[in-house]
Amino acid sequence: SRSVSMAGDRAGCMGQAVDLVMLNTGQQPLRLHGRWMEMVNRGNQMLAGMGIGRKKGKRLIGGAMAEVEKAKQDDDDLSEVVRPNDGKNLLLPHQKFRLIWDMAGLLLILVDAVLLPLSLAWDVGIEPTDNVVGTWINCFSFFLALIFWSTDVLIQFNTGYYHNGRLEMSRRRIAQHYTQTWLLFDILLISLDVATAVYQFGMSESGGASVLRSMRALRVLRAFRLLRLLKMSRLSAVIEEASIAAGRQWLVLVVAIVNTTLTILVCAHVLACFWFWIGRDRFEKREISWIELSQAESVSGPIQYMHALQWILTPPAPLVVAADSGLERAYCIFLQGCTVVVIGSSLSKITGTLTELRTINSEGSRRRREVRQYLHAQKVSMELTSRIMRFVDYKLDRQSSVALDPSLLSPSLRIELHVSQRGHMLKPHPLFDLLNEIHPEVFAAICGAV
């Protein structure tokens, strides 16, 4: 593109300028303004301290030009990646507010996953009553979630997104992307929440509302809110990316373990509440259910929940189910398959993650052990051994246990990664700092050539 061609020309001019400033043989040096001479002298002293001399400076510029030319051939949008088009009044997907908002959404989904199955199984409404605390909690969480997810639709229309590693900040593309992904899903659930609120609070007991309540339509509408659990994967991925940005491999694995554990607990909780609802429905119809056979019909709610949860985690053998209860037996068969698929795969994932974490720790322990054995064989003093081992721990903490495969990244993304890794080391040089402000594309290519 034109911007990349201009970047190449600028890099060439910079190469000639470096030759003149560094007093290469065969060329008459330029006489610069006093302020520029002071900046160059300070920069040369810094480069000398970093071990970069004249020849290496020329190789740096040559490598920068080659990197720019390669990016020009392979990726025509280098300038957009290095300095993305900042939309007005748009949010970045990785900024702090957006991360806090996503974590709040994940927390609300978990609250819904806990409260909603309980309220449906034990028939606790969302209309607050004076003698039932649970109704006030349900009412507060319901309207908080309704306000939050309604606002989330507006925020989604004003938040950029990544497409194949490129940040998109165009309102038209943002709207098109959101329309093709989560918009219909979000609007559907918000509409169901609004319908629930209207039927629960906005209609009288006569007419349509009484018919709806007799048909348990409100319970069905509220049950659809559990579909928001499908968004946990997207929000969990955001939190996992934030833990990766923290730079700690063990933190990424811990987040993965916590995420999998929460998945198991939420699945077990939902299944337990639905199992109690099946037994309660048969009990209200004066049919024999597992609740009556377990003698749990007269105990308190928490004890009944523990009975239902025990059925999910450790089902009794033989099954304590009435002979004519086809629905309970079908649900027990479903539980067996669900336990194998969901809980079994989740436990396998936790085991694999723990093994990976153990492998990372064992590699560091092996290298520490080799250094300790070498120092012992060389009869090094205790004071020096202590200093060396502390420095080894420091180096191992700073070193990455994995290597990056460059073929997985496009040339433009590799250059952007180089800017993130090496830009802070070059910016103290006044010439590079000025170059970063005026021509960031050339500065990015230089970072890739260092």
Phi, psi and chi 1 to 4 in degrees:
 res  aa     phi    psi   chi1   chi2   chi3   chi4
   1 SER       -  172.5   64.1      -      -      -
   2 ARG   -65.0  -39.4 -177.6  178.4  179.0 -177.9
   3 SER   -65.7  -37.7   59.8      -      -      -
   4 VAL   -70.1  -36.2  179.1      -      -      -
   5 SER   -63.6  -43.8  -59.2      -      -      -
   6 MET   -62.3  -36.1  -66.8  174.7   63.0      -
   7 ALA   -63.6  -39.4      -      -      -      -
   8 GLY   -63.8  -42.8      -      -      -      -
   9 ASP   -61.9  -40.7  -62.6  -22.8      -      -
  10 ARG   -65.3  -39.0  -68.1  164.2 -173.5  163.6
  11 ALA   -62.6  -38.0      -      -      -      -
  12 GLY   -63.2  -43.5      -      -      -      -
  13 CYS   -62.4  -38.4  -64.9      -      -      -
  14 MET   -64.3  -37.6  -74.1  -61.7  -58.8      -
  15 GLY   -62.1  -43.0      -      -      -      -
  16 GLN   -65.5  -38.0  -63.0  177.0    6.2      -
  17 ALA   -65.1  -39.4      -      -      -      -
  18 VAL   -65.1  -40.1  169.1      -      -      -
  19 ASP   -58.4  -44.3  -74.3  -18.0      -      -
  20 LEU   -70.6  -41.4  -63.9  177.5      -      -
  21 VAL   -68.7  -36.7  170.1      -      -      -
  22 MET   -81.9    5.0  -71.9 -174.6  173.6      -
  23 LEU    59.9   49.1  -54.9  179.9      -      -
  24 ASN   -67.0  149.9  -74.5  -39.6      -      -
  25 THR   -67.9  146.6   58.2      -      -      -
  26 GLY    90.8   -4.4      -      -      -      -
  27 GLN  -132.3  143.4  -64.0 -174.9    7.3      -
  28 GLN   -79.9  123.6 -176.4   66.7   24.4      -
  29 PRO   -67.7  151.6   25.4  -33.5      -      -
  30 LEU   -81.2  150.2  -68.4  176.7      -      -
  31 ARG  -100.4  107.1  -64.7 -176.9   62.6   84.8
  32 LEU   -92.9  167.0  -58.8  178.0      -      -
  33 HIS   -60.6  151.2 -172.0  -86.7      -      -
  34 GLY   -56.3  -39.9      -      -      -      -
  35 ARG   -65.6  -40.2  176.7   59.1  178.4  165.1
  36 TRP   -66.7  -40.4  -81.4   94.9      -      -
  37 MET   -61.1  -39.7  -71.1  -62.6  -62.9      -
  38 GLU   -64.0  -42.3 -179.6 -177.1   -5.0      -
  39 MET   -64.1  -41.3  -65.9  172.1   64.0      -
  40 VAL   -66.7  -41.6  171.6      -      -      -
  41 ASN   -62.9  -42.7  -71.4  -27.6      -      -
  42 ARG   -63.1  -39.5  -73.8  169.9   50.6 -164.5
  43 GLY   -67.0  -39.9      -      -      -      -
  44 ASN   -64.7  -36.8  -74.0  -23.2      -      -
  45 GLN   -64.9  -39.8  -67.5  175.1    2.4      -
  46 MET   -67.0  -42.2 -179.3  174.8  -65.5      -
  47 LEU   -63.8  -38.8  -72.9  176.3      -      -
  48 ALA   -63.8  -38.5      -      -      -      -
  49 GLY   -65.2  -29.4      -      -      -      -
  50 MET   -85.4   -2.9  -64.0  169.6   60.6      -
  51 GLY    82.1   22.5      -      -      -      -
  52 ILE  -106.6  111.5  -60.3  178.1      -      -
  53 GLY   -99.6 -161.7      -      -      -      -
  54 ARG   -65.8  -48.9  -60.8  175.7 -174.3  175.3
  55 LYS   -65.0  -39.9  -66.0 -177.3  178.8  179.7
  56 LYS   -67.9  -32.8 -167.8  169.8 -177.5  178.9
  57 GLY   -64.7  -39.8      -      -      -      -
  58 LYS   -66.6  -41.3  -68.1 -174.4   66.3  176.2
  59 ARG   -63.7  -35.3  -70.7 -161.5  -55.9  -90.4
  60 LEU   -61.6  -47.3 -176.0  145.5      -      -
  61 ILE   -65.4  -40.7  -63.4  -63.6      -      -
  62 GLY   -62.9  -41.7      -      -      -      -
  63 GLY   -64.6  -35.8      -      -      -      -
  64 ALA   -63.6  -44.9      -      -      -      -
  65 MET   -63.0  -39.7  -64.6  177.0   62.5      -
  66 ALA   -65.3  -38.8      -      -      -      -
  67 GLU   -65.9  -39.7 -166.3   73.1   20.7      -
  68 VAL   -64.0  -43.5  169.1      -      -      -
  69 GLU   -63.3  -40.1  -69.6  -62.3  -32.9      -
  70 LYS   -65.2  -41.5 -176.4  177.1  179.6 -179.4
  71 ALA   -64.5  -34.9      -      -      -      -
  72 LYS   -65.4  -34.7 -178.4  172.2   66.2  174.1
  73 GLN   -77.4  -38.3  -64.4  174.6    0.9      -
  74 ASP   -94.4  -24.4  -63.0  -19.3      -      -
  75 ASP  -146.4  113.2 -165.1  -21.0      -      -
  76 ASP   -83.1   -2.8  -66.9  -25.8      -      -
  77 ASP  -115.0   38.0  -63.9  -35.0      -      -
  78 LEU   -61.9  -43.0  172.2   62.8      -      -
  79 SER   -63.9  -31.7   59.1      -      -      -
  80 GLU   -72.2  -30.3  -66.1 -176.1    5.9      -
  81 VAL   -77.8  -40.8  175.3      -      -      -
  82 VAL   -69.8  -41.4  175.5      -      -      -
  83 ARG  -134.1   88.4 -174.2  168.8   55.7 -173.5
  84 PRO   -64.9  159.3   24.5  -32.2      -      -
  85 ASN   -75.5  106.8 -179.2   21.9      -      -
  86 ASP   -79.2  112.8  -65.2  -28.6      -      -
  87 GLY   -75.5  150.2      -      -      -      -
  88 LYS   -75.3  134.9  -65.9 -177.7  179.3  179.5
  89 ASN    57.4   31.5  -57.8  -38.1      -      -
  90 LEU  -110.2  149.2  -68.9  178.9      -      -
  91 LEU   -95.0  144.2  -61.9  173.7      -      -
  92 LEU   -84.3  142.5  -63.9  174.4      -      -
  93 PRO   -67.9  -16.7   22.7  -31.7      -      -
  94 HIS  -109.7    7.8   54.2  -91.9      -      -
  95 GLN   -79.7  166.4   70.7 -177.9   60.6      -
  96 LYS   -62.5  -43.2 -173.6  175.9 -179.2  179.7
  97 PHE   -60.4  -42.7  169.4   78.9      -      -
  98 ARG   -65.5  -38.7 -176.0   63.2 -160.6 -178.9
  99 LEU   -64.9  -43.6  178.4   60.7      -      -
 100 ILE   -63.9  -39.3  -64.9  175.3      -      -
 101 TRP   -63.5  -43.1 -176.1  -94.2      -      -
 102 ASP   -65.4  -38.1  -71.7  -23.8      -      -
 103 MET   -66.8  -37.1  -67.8 -176.8   66.7      -
 104 ALA   -64.6  -39.4      -      -      -      -
 105 GLY   -63.2  -41.1      -      -      -      -
 106 LEU   -64.0  -38.7 -179.7   59.4      -      -
 107 LEU   -65.0  -41.2 -179.7   61.1      -      -
 108 LEU   -65.1  -37.1  -78.6  177.8      -      -
 109 ILE   -63.9  -41.2  -70.0  176.7      -      -
 110 LEU   -65.8  -39.2  -68.7  176.4      -      -
 111 VAL   -62.8  -44.4  169.6      -      -      -
 112 ASP   -61.1  -39.6  -92.9   -6.9      -      -
 113 ALA   -65.8  -25.6      -      -      -      -
 114 VAL   -88.4  -50.2  173.0      -      -      -
 115 LEU   -76.9  -40.3  -65.7 -178.9      -      -
 116 LEU   -64.4  -47.5 -171.9   56.9      -      -
 117 PRO   -61.9  -35.9  -23.7   34.8      -      -
 118 LEU   -63.9  -45.5  -71.2  174.4      -      -
 119 SER   -67.2  -33.2   62.0      -      -      -
 120 LEU   -73.6  -40.4  -66.7  176.2      -      -
 121 ALA   -71.3  -39.6      -      -      -      -
 122 TRP  -101.1   10.1  -84.7  -94.9      -      -
 123 ASP    55.5   54.1 -161.1   15.8      -      -
 124 VAL  -102.0  118.3 -179.7      -      -      -
 125 GLY   -79.7  178.2      -      -      -      -
 126 ILE  -102.8   -3.4   62.1  173.5      -      -
 127 GLU   -85.8  115.9 -172.6  172.4   -0.6      -
 128 PRO   -65.0  137.9   22.6  -31.5      -      -
 129 THR  -125.1  156.5   55.6      -      -      -
 130 ASP   -68.6  -33.8  -64.7  -25.0      -      -
 131 ASN   -98.2    1.5   56.7  -13.0      -      -
 132 VAL  -124.5  112.0 -179.2      -      -      -
 133 VAL   -70.0  -33.1  179.4      -      -      -
 134 GLY   -60.5  -31.1      -      -      -      -
 135 THR   -68.1  -36.4   56.8      -      -      -
 136 TRP   -66.9  -40.3  -70.9   91.6      -      -
 137 ILE   -64.5  -43.6  -62.3  175.9      -      -
 138 ASN   -63.0  -42.1  -78.3  -19.6      -      -
 139 CYS   -63.0  -44.4 -178.6      -      -      -
 140 PHE   -64.8  -47.0  176.1   76.1      -      -
 141 SER   -65.9  -34.0   63.8      -      -      -
 142 PHE   -64.6  -51.4  173.3   79.4      -      -
 143 PHE   -71.8  -31.6  -77.3  103.4      -      -
 144 LEU   -63.5  -44.3 -179.9   62.3      -      -
 145 ALA   -66.0  -38.1      -      -      -      -
 146 LEU   -63.7  -43.8  178.2   58.8      -      -
 147 ILE   -67.3  -42.3  -65.2  172.5      -      -
 148 PHE   -63.8  -49.9  179.0   87.9      -      -
 149 TRP   -73.2  -26.0  -65.6  114.8      -      -
 150 SER   -67.8  -40.4  -59.7      -      -      -
 151 THR   -68.8  -32.7  -51.6      -      -      -
 152 ASP   -62.4  -32.3 -176.7   69.5      -      -
 153 VAL   -61.7  -43.8  173.6      -      -      -
 154 LEU   -65.3  -39.4  -59.2  177.7      -      -
 155 ILE   -66.9  -37.4  -68.9 -179.5      -      -
 156 GLN   -62.5  -36.0  -68.2  -71.0  -13.3      -
 157 PHE   -71.6  -12.5  -84.2  112.9      -      -
 158 ASN  -120.7   25.3  -69.6  -85.6      -      -
 159 THR  -125.1  129.9  -56.9      -      -      -
 160 GLY   -68.4  169.7      -      -      -      -
 161 TYR  -145.7  164.7   70.0   97.5      -      -
 162 TYR  -100.1  131.0  -68.5  104.7      -      -
 163 HIS  -125.4  109.4  176.9   68.1      -      -
 164 ASN    54.6   41.8  -64.8  -26.9      -      -
 165 GLY    82.7   -1.5      -      -      -      -
 166 ARG  -108.0  135.1 -178.1  178.4  -67.1  109.6
 167 LEU   -79.6  121.3  178.7   61.5      -      -
 168 GLU  -100.5  122.1  -66.6  -72.2   -5.8      -
 169 MET  -123.6   22.9  -63.6  -63.9  -71.9      -
 170 SER   -91.0  128.3  169.3      -      -      -
 171 ARG   -60.8  -37.4  -73.0 -171.7  179.3  -85.3
 172 ARG   -65.2  -43.8 -179.1 -178.6   61.8   82.4
 173 ARG   -70.2  -35.1  -67.3 -178.4  179.4  178.6
 174 ILE   -62.9  -46.1  -69.1  173.6      -      -
 175 ALA   -63.6  -40.9      -      -      -      -
 176 GLN   -65.2  -41.5 -177.3  179.4    5.7      -
 177 HIS   -65.9  -44.1  175.8  -98.6      -      -
 178 TYR   -67.6  -36.7 -175.7   42.7      -      -
 179 THR   -63.6  -36.0  -56.6      -      -      -
 180 GLN   -82.6   -9.8  -65.2  174.2   -8.7      -
 181 THR  -113.4  -80.7   51.7      -      -      -
 182 TRP  -110.4   -3.0  -70.4   99.2      -      -
 183 LEU   -62.6  -51.0  178.3   60.7      -      -
 184 LEU   -61.1  -40.8 -176.8   60.1      -      -
 185 PHE   -61.9  -47.0 -179.8   83.5      -      -
 186 ASP   -65.8  -43.6  -68.8  -20.6      -      -
 187 ILE   -63.2  -38.3  -66.2  -62.4      -      -
 188 LEU   -62.8  -47.3  175.6   61.6      -      -
 189 LEU   -68.9  -37.6  -68.2 -176.5      -      -
 190 ILE   -65.2  -38.2  -68.6  173.4      -      -
 191 SER   -64.0  -39.8  -58.7      -      -      -
 192 LEU   -64.8  -38.4  -67.5  174.9      -      -
 193 ASP   -64.7  -41.9  -73.1  -15.0      -      -
 194 VAL   -64.8  -41.6  171.8      -      -      -
 195 ALA   -62.9  -39.3      -      -      -      -
 196 THR   -62.0  -44.1  -57.8      -      -      -
 197 ALA   -64.6  -39.9      -      -      -      -
 198 VAL   -65.7  -46.2  170.0      -      -      -
 199 TYR   -68.5  -32.7  -69.5  143.1      -      -
 200 GLN   -80.8  -39.4 -175.6   76.1   49.0      -
 201 PHE  -114.6  -21.1  -60.7   97.5      -      -
 202 GLY  -103.1   -0.6      -      -      -      -
 203 MET  -123.7  151.7  -62.2 -179.6   66.3      -
 204 SER   -78.5  171.8   61.0      -      -      -
 205 GLU   -71.3  -20.8  -70.2  -67.6  -26.1      -
 206 SER   -86.8  164.4   60.6      -      -      -
 207 GLY    74.9 -135.9      -      -      -      -
 208 GLY   -63.5  -35.8      -      -      -      -
 209 ALA   -64.5  -42.3      -      -      -      -
 210 SER   -65.3  -37.3   59.5      -      -      -
 211 VAL   -64.5  -43.2  174.6      -      -      -
 212 LEU   -63.0  -41.6  -75.0  170.4      -      -
 213 ARG   -68.1  -37.4  -71.8 -168.1  177.2   94.4
 214 SER   -65.6  -30.3   63.7      -      -      -
 215 MET   -89.1    3.6  -63.7  174.7   61.0      -
 216 ARG    57.5   35.5  -59.9 -179.4 -179.8  179.2
 217 ALA   -67.1  -33.3      -      -      -      -
 218 LEU   -63.2  -39.7  -74.3  177.6      -      -
 219 ARG   -64.2  -38.3 -178.5  178.1  -65.7  178.3
 220 VAL   -67.2  -43.3  174.6      -      -      -
 221 LEU   -61.8  -42.3  -70.4  176.9      -      -
 222 ARG   -67.7  -32.3  -68.9  170.1   60.6 -165.2
 223 ALA   -65.5  -27.8      -      -      -      -
 224 PHE   -65.9  -19.2  -86.0  109.5      -      -
 225 ARG   -64.8  -20.5  -68.7  172.5   58.6 -165.7
 226 LEU   -65.7  -15.0  -72.3  174.5      -      -
 227 LEU   -64.2  -18.5  -68.3  175.5      -      -
 228 ARG   -65.8  -14.0  -76.6 -157.6  177.6   97.1
 229 LEU   -60.8  -22.0  -69.6  172.8      -      -
 230 LEU   -66.3  -21.8  -62.5  175.6      -      -
 231 LYS   -83.4   -5.4  -58.8 -170.5   72.7  170.4
 232 MET   -63.0  -33.9  -78.9 -171.0   62.8      -
 233 SER   -64.2  -41.9   58.9      -      -      -
 234 ARG   -68.4  -43.8 -177.8 -179.3   66.8   86.0
 235 LEU   -69.5  -35.5  -62.2  177.6      -      -
 236 SER   -65.5  -35.0  -60.7      -      -      -
 237 ALA   -64.7  -36.1      -      -      -      -
 238 VAL   -63.4  -45.4  173.4      -      -      -
 239 ILE   -66.3  -36.5  -63.4  177.3      -      -
 240 GLU   -66.2  -38.0 -171.7  170.3  -25.6      -
 241 GLU   -65.6  -36.0  -69.3  173.3    1.2      -
 242 ALA   -65.4  -37.7      -      -      -      -
 243 SER   -69.3  -31.8   61.6      -      -      -
 244 ILE   -66.3  -40.2  -66.9  174.1      -      -
 245 ALA   -64.8  -22.6      -      -      -      -
 246 ALA   -67.9  -17.6      -      -      -      -
 247 GLY    84.6   15.5      -      -      -      -
 248 ARG  -119.2  116.3  -62.9  -69.5 -176.8  179.3
 249 GLN   -65.6  -38.4 -179.5   67.1   17.4      -
 250 TRP   -64.7  -32.2   63.9  -91.2      -      -
 251 LEU   -66.4  -37.9 -178.9   60.4      -      -
 252 VAL   -61.9  -42.8  178.5      -      -      -
 253 LEU   -68.9  -37.8  -60.8  177.5      -      -
 254 VAL   -64.1  -41.9  168.2      -      -      -
 255 VAL   -61.8  -40.2  169.3      -      -      -
 256 ALA   -63.9  -39.6      -      -      -      -
 257 ILE   -67.0  -44.7  -67.4  174.4      -      -
 258 VAL   -62.6  -41.0  171.6      -      -      -
 259 ASN   -62.3  -44.8 -176.5   24.4      -      -
 260 THR   -66.5  -39.9  -52.6      -      -      -
 261 THR   -63.3  -42.4  -55.8      -      -      -
 262 LEU   -62.8  -37.0  -74.0  177.2      -      -
 263 THR   -61.5  -43.4  -57.8      -      -      -
 264 ILE   -63.3  -46.5  -65.4  176.4      -      -
 265 LEU   -64.1  -42.0  -66.0  177.6      -      -
 266 VAL   -65.5  -42.8  168.7      -      -      -
 267 CYS   -62.6  -44.0  -70.4      -      -      -
 268 ALA   -64.5  -38.5      -      -      -      -
 269 HIS   -65.7  -46.0  172.1   74.2      -      -
 270 VAL   -64.0  -43.3  173.6      -      -      -
 271 LEU   -64.6  -38.6  -67.8  173.8      -      -
 272 ALA   -65.9  -42.9      -      -      -      -
 273 CYS   -65.3  -40.1  -68.7      -      -      -
 274 PHE   -67.5  -35.8 -168.6   69.6      -      -
 275 TRP   -64.2  -40.2  173.4 -118.5      -      -
 276 PHE   -67.9  -37.6 -179.2   81.4      -      -
 277 TRP   -62.1  -38.3  176.3   81.2      -      -
 278 ILE   -63.5  -46.4  -67.8  175.9      -      -
 279 GLY   -66.4  -38.3      -      -      -      -
 280 ARG   -66.2  -37.6 -178.8  171.6  170.4  -91.5
 281 ASP   -63.3  -42.1 -175.2   67.2      -      -
 282 ARG   -68.8  -36.3  -74.6 -176.5   57.7   85.6
 283 PHE   -66.3  -38.9 -177.4   76.9      -      -
 284 GLU   -68.4  -26.8  -69.9  177.4  -10.2      -
 285 LYS   -84.4    7.4  -65.8  177.4 -179.3  178.0
 286 ARG    61.5   36.6  -59.7 -174.6 -179.4  -81.7
 287 GLU  -110.4  154.2  -62.1  176.2   -6.2      -
 288 ILE   -71.5  126.8  -60.4  177.1      -      -
 289 SER  -126.8  174.6   67.9      -      -      -
 290 TRP   -66.2  -26.1   72.1  -92.7      -      -
 291 ILE   -65.0  -43.5  -63.2  178.3      -      -
 292 GLU   -70.0  -40.5 -174.2  176.3   -3.4      -
 293 LEU   -66.8  -29.4  -64.8  175.7      -      -
 294 SER   -87.6    0.0  -58.2      -      -      -
 295 GLN    57.1   41.7  -60.3  179.1   -3.9      -
 296 ALA  -110.4   10.2      -      -      -      -
 297 GLU   -74.6  -23.3   68.5  -84.5    6.2      -
 298 SER  -107.5    2.1   58.7      -      -      -
 299 VAL   -86.3  172.7  -62.1      -      -      -
 300 SER   -72.5  166.3   61.0      -      -      -
 301 GLY   -59.4  -47.2      -      -      -      -
 302 PRO   -59.4  -37.8  -26.6   35.0      -      -
 303 ILE   -68.5  -37.9  -59.1  -60.1      -      -
 304 GLN   -62.4  -38.9  -70.2  177.0  -22.8      -
 305 TYR   -64.1  -39.9  174.3   77.4      -      -
 306 MET   -65.5  -36.2  -67.0  176.8   65.1      -
 307 HIS   -60.2  -47.1  -85.9  -83.7      -      -
 308 ALA   -65.8  -40.9      -      -      -      -
 309 LEU   -66.7  -36.0 -173.3   61.6      -      -
 310 GLN   -65.3  -35.6 -176.2 -179.2    7.6      -
 311 TRP   -61.5  -35.8  -93.9   82.9      -      -
 312 ILE   -74.9  -45.3  -57.8  -57.3      -      -
 313 LEU   -79.8  -43.1  -61.1  178.9      -      -
 314 THR  -134.2   79.7   56.7      -      -      -
 315 PRO   -63.4  140.5   21.8  -31.4      -      -
 316 PRO   -70.5  153.8   25.7  -33.4      -      -
 317 ALA  -133.5  121.5      -      -      -      -
 318 PRO   -73.3  164.1   29.1  -35.2      -      -
 319 LEU   -67.3  134.4  -66.2  176.5      -      -
 320 VAL   -92.4   78.2 -173.4      -      -      -
 321 VAL  -134.8  142.6  176.8      -      -      -
 322 ALA   -63.3  149.7      -      -      -      -
 323 ALA   -66.2  -31.5      -      -      -      -
 324 ASP   -95.2    9.0   61.0  -19.1      -      -
 325 SER   -93.1   85.9  179.4      -      -      -
 326 GLY   -69.3  -36.2      -      -      -      -
 327 LEU   -66.1  -40.8 -178.7   59.5      -      -
 328 GLU   -66.3  -41.0  -71.4 -178.2  -16.6      -
 329 ARG   -67.2  -40.2  -69.2 -169.8  176.7  -85.2
 330 ALA   -63.2  -37.8      -      -      -      -
 331 TYR   -68.1  -36.0 -169.6   74.1      -      -
 332 CYS   -63.5  -40.1  -71.0      -      -      -
 333 ILE   -63.8  -42.1  -63.1  173.7      -      -
 334 PHE   -61.0  -37.8  168.3   76.2      -      -
 335 LEU   -62.6  -38.8  -77.2  179.8      -      -
 336 GLN   -61.4  -46.7  -62.4  -63.4  -35.5      -
 337 GLY   -66.5  -39.2      -      -      -      -
 338 CYS   -65.9  -37.2 -172.2      -      -      -
 339 THR   -63.4  -41.8  -58.9      -      -      -
 340 VAL   -67.6  -44.5  173.3      -      -      -
 341 VAL   -76.7  -53.1  174.6      -      -      -
 342 VAL   -80.7  -61.3  177.6      -      -      -
 343 ILE   -68.0  -39.7  -61.0 -179.5      -      -
 344 GLY   -62.5  -46.3      -      -      -      -
 345 SER   -66.6  -35.2   61.4      -      -      -
 346 SER   -66.9  -42.8  -60.8      -      -      -
 347 LEU   -63.4  -37.7  -70.2  176.3      -      -
 348 SER   -63.7  -38.2  176.2      -      -      -
 349 LYS   -66.8  -40.2 -175.5  177.2 -179.6 -180.0
 350 ILE   -63.6  -41.8  -69.8  178.9      -      -
 351 THR   -62.1  -43.2  -56.5      -      -      -
 352 GLY   -64.3  -38.3      -      -      -      -
 353 THR   -66.9  -42.3  -54.3      -      -      -
 354 LEU   -63.3  -37.9  -70.4  175.1      -      -
 355 THR   -63.5  -41.3  -56.8      -      -      -
 356 GLU   -64.3  -41.7 -174.7  177.5   -5.7      -
 357 LEU   -63.6  -39.4 -178.3   60.1      -      -
 358 ARG   -66.3  -36.5 -168.8 -179.8  -58.3  111.2
 359 THR   -64.7  -41.9  -58.3      -      -      -
 360 ILE   -62.5  -45.1  -65.7  175.4      -      -
 361 ASN   -67.4  -37.3  -65.8  -27.6      -      -
 362 SER   -67.9  -32.6   63.1      -      -      -
 363 GLU   -65.0  -44.4  177.5   64.8   19.2      -
 364 GLY   -65.8  -38.5      -      -      -      -
 365 SER   -65.6  -37.3  -60.4      -      -      -
 366 ARG   -63.9  -43.6 -178.4 -172.6   63.4   80.8
 367 ARG   -67.8  -37.4  -61.2  177.8   69.2  176.9
 368 ARG   -64.3  -39.9  -69.4 -173.5 -176.5   91.8
 369 ARG   -65.3  -39.0 -175.5  172.0   60.4 -105.8
 370 GLU   -64.3  -41.7  -69.4  176.6   -8.0      -
 371 VAL   -64.6  -41.4  174.2      -      -      -
 372 ARG   -64.8  -40.3 -166.7  179.5  -61.5  110.6
 373 GLN   -65.8  -38.7  -69.0  174.3   -7.5      -
 374 TYR   -64.6  -44.6  174.3   81.7      -      -
 375 LEU   -64.1  -36.7  -64.1  176.7      -      -
 376 HIS   -67.4  -39.6  176.7   71.9      -      -
 377 ALA   -67.2  -30.8      -      -      -      -
 378 GLN   -88.1    1.6  -62.0  -61.9  -39.0      -
 379 LYS    55.8   48.2  -58.9 -175.2 -176.2  -52.4
 380 VAL   -76.9  145.7 -179.4      -      -      -
 381 SER   -64.7  158.2   64.3      -      -      -
 382 MET   -63.7  -39.2  178.1  178.5  -69.0      -
 383 GLU   -63.7  -45.3 -172.5  -88.5  -21.6      -
 384 LEU   -69.9  -36.4 -177.6   56.6      -      -
 385 THR   -61.3  -41.5  -60.5      -      -      -
 386 SER   -62.9  -43.2  177.2      -      -      -
 387 ARG   -64.1  -43.0  -70.2  168.6   52.8 -163.7
 388 ILE   -65.2  -42.5  -68.8  176.0      -      -
 389 MET   -67.2  -36.2  -67.7  -52.5  -59.2      -
 390 ARG   -64.1  -39.6  -70.9  178.4 -178.4  -88.2
 391 PHE   -69.4  -35.4 -175.7   78.2      -      -
 392 VAL   -63.5  -42.7  168.1      -      -      -
 393 ASP   -60.8  -40.5  -68.2  -21.9      -      -
 394 TYR   -63.2  -44.2  165.3   75.7      -      -
 395 LYS   -67.2  -39.8  -69.8  -68.4  -69.7 -176.8
 396 LEU   -67.0  -33.2  -70.7  176.4      -      -
 397 ASP   -68.9  -31.6  -71.6  -21.0      -      -
 398 ARG   -84.9  -24.2  -69.0  178.7   59.6   88.5
 399 GLN   -80.4  146.4  -71.5  179.7   -4.2      -
 400 SER   -86.8  138.6  175.4      -      -      -
 401 SER   -81.5   -7.6   57.8      -      -      -
 402 VAL  -128.9  157.0  -65.8      -      -      -
 403 ALA  -111.4  149.9      -      -      -      -
 404 LEU   -91.7  133.9  174.9   65.1      -      -
 405 ASP   -86.6  109.4 -175.3    3.1      -      -
 406 PRO   -62.8  -22.9  -18.5   30.9      -      -
 407 SER   -67.7  -15.5   63.6      -      -      -
 408 LEU   -78.8  -13.0  -61.8  176.1      -      -
 409 LEU  -112.7  148.4  -57.4  179.7      -      -
 410 SER   -75.4  161.2   64.5      -      -      -
 411 PRO   -56.4  -39.3  -25.2   33.6      -      -
 412 SER   -66.9  -40.0   58.0      -      -      -
 413 LEU   -68.7  -33.2  -74.3  178.0      -      -
 414 ARG   -64.2  -41.0  -75.8 -158.9  -61.6  -90.7
 415 ILE   -65.5  -41.4  -68.0  177.4      -      -
 416 GLU   -64.0  -36.5 -169.1  171.5    1.0      -
 417 LEU   -65.4  -39.3  178.5   61.6      -      -
 418 HIS   -64.4  -37.7  -65.3  154.4      -      -
 419 VAL   -63.1  -41.1  172.2      -      -      -
 420 SER   -66.4  -35.0  174.7      -      -      -
 421 GLN   -83.3  -36.4  -67.9  175.2  -31.9      -
 422 ARG  -118.9   -8.9  -54.6  160.7 -173.5  171.6
 423 GLY   -61.8  -37.6      -      -      -      -
 424 HIS   -68.1  -18.5   65.7  -80.5      -      -
 425 MET   -84.3  -25.4  -65.3 -174.5  -68.9      -
 426 LEU   -92.7  -27.2  -64.6  178.2      -      -
 427 LYS   -63.1  -30.1  -73.6  179.9 -177.8  178.6
 428 PRO   -60.1  -24.3  -28.0   36.2      -      -
 429 HIS   -69.9  123.4 -170.2  -61.8      -      -
 430 PRO   -59.4  -34.9   20.1  -31.8      -      -
 431 LEU   -68.4  -43.4 -172.5   59.3      -      -
 432 PHE   -68.8  -34.9  -71.2  140.2      -      -
 433 ASP   -64.1  -42.9 -172.8   40.5      -      -
 434 LEU   -65.7  -38.9 -179.3   63.8      -      -
 435 LEU   -64.5  -36.9 -177.4   63.3      -      -
 436 ASN   -65.4  -35.5  179.5   46.8      -      -
 437 GLU   -74.7  -38.0  -66.1 -179.8    2.1      -
 438 ILE   -89.2  -48.5  -59.4  176.5      -      -
 439 HIS  -128.5   79.6  -54.5  -57.9      -      -
 440 PRO   -64.8  -24.6   22.2  -32.6      -      -
 441 GLU   -66.0  -42.6  -61.1   89.1   -6.7      -
 442 VAL   -67.7  -40.6  179.7      -      -      -
 443 PHE   -61.4  -39.0  176.7   78.0      -      -
 444 ALA   -64.0  -41.0      -      -      -      -
 445 ALA   -66.6  -36.1      -      -      -      -
 446 ILE   -65.0  -40.7  -67.3  176.4      -      -
 447 CYS   -60.2  -35.1  -69.0      -      -      -
 448 GLY   -73.3  -21.1      -      -      -      -
 449 ALA   -94.2  -10.9      -      -      -      -
 450 VAL   -69.3      -  172.4      -      -      -
